[in-house]
Amino acid sequence: MHIEAELDDVHAERLLELQKHTNKPLPQLVAEMLAKAIDETLAPMETEGQKVLRILEAHQLLGCMEDDARLSVDYKKHLWGSP
C-alpha cells in the first residue's frame, strides 16, 4: 500500500531523529510504527466467556456465600423443603 503524508515541522524533525537513532530506512521505520500503532489500537475480540463474566460483574451477580456444599445437587430440598 502506498501512503502519502504531510507532517508538521515538529513531527518531521522527530521522525528524522528517530530514523538517525535507529539507523533504519524511513519507509521501514514508518511501516513498523504504523503496524505497532494499529496492533495497539485494535481491541481483542471479546470471547463468549468474557462477555458473560462482564455482564455478571456489571449486575453484581458474582459472589460467595456459605451454605450447603451440595447445594447444586440438593437445591430442591432448600427451595421446597425435604420430601
HELIX and SHEET records of a PDB file:
HELIX    1   1 ASP A    9  THR A   22  1                                  14    
HELIX    2   2 LEU A   26  THR A   41  1                                  16    
HELIX    3   3 GLU A   48  ALA A   58  1                                  11    
HELIX    4   4 LEU A   71  TRP A   80  1                                  10    
END                                                                             
